[in-house]
């Protein structure tokens, strides 16, 4: 299955006032909205290119995270917050449980695939490490304090907050754009989905896999949130429900063709 890439340039032109996003749409933008809603409805996945993000933005973020994850475990352990359900700070490998390990229905579907396409099913907790950073504003009053905890900043990374906030806000902006395009495509008010995102517990949660310790044949890592596909580096930005379908937005940052 080939999924077309949605370029958000037209959306940015609309946001700047070049096109109308409220009343009569520019035909090109209307086509983009229809395409977004169609692809989400038919496949549940979307490839997006956002002109507001650059290779340099991604490189700064990835370089910093590589430097963090290569530290000894005893150093990273300081940022653990298990009492807050790992909603902020460091999550070491061996904590998260892959869904395919416990979801019997998913296992049944995996085993029904042709032998040459069957993925291996994990036999234990995921080996990946993760760092969770809250992004975006939070409500002043909440019943779910663990979902709105203060961020954890590791020592030795003076630009940590600036880089994490910058990359996280860019990802949220991309998802908000997709949400508005999808709403228009589904003949709904453009803020039908984006309003539901306001003050949400958005998290930037990069993962790291230590192949120095877990590089042996047969070891498995649960589905990662960063993939290299050809010349594109794609980031899984968000999952949400539209028309009872779990939808996935994949964010392409580097403008490669």
N, C-alpha and C positions, 0 to 999 in steps of 0.2 A: 504494500500500500504506500503510495506516495502522497504526502501531505504538503500542500503549497505553503510557502512562507508569506506571512502577512507583514507588510511593511507599514509601520505606524507614521510615516511621514505625512500622509494625508490627514491623519488624526491631529498631528501637531499643527498643521496648517489651519485646521478647523478651530483648534483651541486658541490659536493666535488671532482668530477673527476672519481668516481668509475665506473659510466656508462656514455655512450655517449648520449648527448641530442641533438646533431646537425645532425649527419649522421645516422649511423645504431644504432637503439635503442636496448638495452638489452630486451629480450623477456618479462621479468616480468614488466619492465617499460612501454613497448609498450601496455601491457594488461591494466595497470592502466590508461594510456592516453585514450585508447579506451573506458574504463568503464566510465571515467569522462565525455567524450563527449556524450556517449550514455545516461547516466542518466540525464544530463542537457537538452538534446534534448527531452527526453521522459517525464520528470517530472518537469523540471525547478527548482529543489532543489537538494542540495548536502550536505551530511554529511561528515565532514573532521576532521581527527585527526592529529594534528601537533606535532611532538616530541620536537619542540623547545619551547613549552609552557608547563607550569607546574601548578599544583594546587596552589602552593605558589604564582605564578604570579597573578593568578586570585583572590586569597584571599586578597592580598594586595590592588588590585584595588577595589574589592567589599567592603572591610572594610572601605576604605577611602570614597567611594561614600555614603555608609550608614551614616557615620559620617557627611558628608556634608548635605545630604537631611534631616536629623533629626533636623537641625538648624531651628530657627524661620524664618518665611517668611520675616520679616523685615531685617534679616541679609542677606538672599539670594538675596533680592531685589537689593542689591548693585551691584551684578554681572550681572544684566539685561542689554542687549544692543538691545532694540527694534529698534533703528535707524539703526542698522546693520542687521535687519531682523532676529535677534536671531541666527545668524550664528556663534556666539561665546558667551560664558557665559551662564547665567541661563535663562531658559524658564519656567515661572511658569505655574501651572495648569490653564486650562481655556483659553489658547491661541491657541493651535493647533486644527485644525478642522479635525476630522476623515474623511477619504475618503468615508466611507460607509454612512456618513450623507448627502453627496451632490451628490454622484455618483448614478444616477437613474438606470443605467444598472446593477451596482453591487447589488443594492437593489432588483432588479427583480430576479437576479440569487439566492440571498440569500433566498428569499421568495419561490423560486421553490424547495428548498431542502425539504426533508422529515421533518415533524414537529419535530421529536425528534433530528434532527441535525441542526435545524435553529438557528443561533446565534441571539442575540438581536441587533437591530440597534440603535446606539447612537442617542440621541435626542438633544445633544448640544455639545459644545467644550469638548475636551479631558481633563480629570481630572489629568492626569499625569504631573509631573514636568520633566524637562530635563536639562542636562548640556552639552554644546557643546564645544568641544576642537579640534582645528585644529591639524592635524598630518601630518608629511612629509614636504618636501621642497615645496616652492611656487615660482611661476615665478617672476622674478625681475620686469617685466612690465606686467600690466594686465588692461583690461577694466572693470573688475568686482571686484572692491576693497572690496565690502561687502563680497565676497566669499573668500577673502584672508586677512581678518582682523587679527590684532595682538591678541594672546590669552589672556584670562582674568584669572588671578590667584587669588583665594579667600584668604583672610587673615586667619592665623591660621593653614595652611596646608603646612609646610616647604618642604615636599616631593611631593607636588602636581605635579609639572612639570615633575619630574623624573618618577613617577609612570604612569602618563597619557601618556607621550611620549613612555615609554617602552611598555605598553600594546597596545597602538595604532600602534606602529611600528610592533609589532608581528602580529597583525591582518592584516595589509597591506601586510606583507611578506607572510602570508598564502594565501591571495587572489591572490597575484602575482604568487604564485606557482600553484594555481588552474587554473589561466588564461593561464599559459604556458602549463600545462597538457591538458587543453581543446583545445588549438590551435593545438597542435600536434595531438590530437585525431580527430580533424576535417580536418586533412591534410593541415594545414596552417603553415607558419613559426611560430616558438614557441613564438616570441615576438609580434605576430599580435595583441593580446589583451593587453598585459602588457605595450606595448609602449604607448597605449592610456591612461594609468593611470598615466604616468609620469607628475609631477608637477600639478596633479589634486587637487581640493579643498577637500581632504579627511577629514572626521570629525569622531571623537570618541564622541558618544552622548548617554551616559548612562541615563536611566530614573529611576524615583523614584515615587512610589505610596503611598500616605499617607492614610493608612487605619484607622488611628486614627480619621481623619476628614471625610473620604469618605468610611467608612466600612459598611454602611447600605445596606441591601438587595435591589437590584434593580439598584445600581450605576454601571456604566460601565466604563472600561478603554479600549482605543483603543489598537489594537495588540501591545504587548510589544516587545522589542528587546532582552529580556533575558528570557529564559524558563528553567524550570527544567523538564527533561524527564527521568524518572527512576533514575538511578544513574549518569546520564550525566547532566552537566550544559552546555547548548548550547547558543552560541551567534550568532545572525544574523549578518553576517559580511558585506555583500555587495549585491546590486542588480544591474544587468546589463543585456544587451540584447544579446542573441546569437540566430541566425536563427529566428528572430522576436518573441522570447519568453523571457519574463521577468524571469530571473534566480536568485536564492537565494542560497547563500552559508551559511551553518550552521557550525560553528566552535566548535568542541568538544575539550576541553582543558585537560581533566583529565585522559585519558587513561583507563577509566573504561570499563569493558567488560559486 
